[in-house]
Amino acid sequence: MSDTVMHEEARELDEDDALRADVYRLLARLLREPPDPDLLAWLANLQVEDDTSPLAASWRALTEASRGSHPGTLARAHFRHLVGVIQGDVTPYASWYRNGELMDQALVALRHDLKTLGIERNEPTREPEDHLAALCEAMALLIESGSHAEARFFMTHIAPWVSTCLTDLAGVESDFYSGVGRLGRAFIDREEALLARETAHEPVRLVEP
């Protein structure tokens, strides 16, 4: 189940934007919970373009790690790396990486902007909205809706901290979750290069935490 919903109809996407939204949703899914057997099989059999880009290399590494992984093992690894009894190896919240505390001003600013954009959390969701999975879902929703706020939202609420978070995830012991971190970092690096160019033309002003 998605952490976020948007009260706006999706538009017809071009191929590049559809792929971007799909990658955001995949990252959200893998950050929020371990892959089930179907998703793990899909990743293991994914055909990756034969190029030398960091993004393609990270896809190949995750695909290879998926082939040697078992859902039960990944469930334990997910808990250890991203949940933990108190906190896991990585604490994937904007408040934590930006302010050193959970439920801090980064979350307050984010909630203001999500409300402005018409994005709200699903009622059953327990995680605060600044969890990286929820932010990835919000980006997918903004891409799918054609929102002009997409670039500014990314640069305001994601870019300042996410590379550090994903680098931390890339350093965990599990090959699979390290692969998720590397894939996320390569994808986000490309997104930042793309969206930074658009920020100056963004008409919607978002709140800095």
C-alpha angles and dihedrals in degrees: 000000000000119000092217139041132191125211095222133089118255118245128224105272131213116236096263095050092044089054092048092052091048092052092049090052092047092051090048091051094049094045094049100046141354118274118265119227093268095053092043090052090048091052092046092054098041114133109223124200113255100241135119100240119127089240094055091046091052091050090052092049092051092046091052092047090050091057092060098042134096123209093234093052091048091050089059092043092050091053092048096046104034108019117021128168091283100359134336130237087279125036102203100200128118091221092056096049096039102038107014093241136080122245092020135140094295088065093047092053091045093052090052092053095043089054090049090051094047095247118135136173121257111253097239092054115109100184120093115250094252092069107120091238091058091047091052089052091049090054091051090051092049092049092048093048094047091236116180088216094069098099096042092047091053095046093045103042107020113025098061095064115006098088091058091048094050092045088055090051091049088058098059121111098246112093090212098051092039085055091051089053093049092047091048092049094049092047094046091048089056092045092051092051090050099044099040088068091055099046095085089057095048110118096195115085114214127196120258112223 
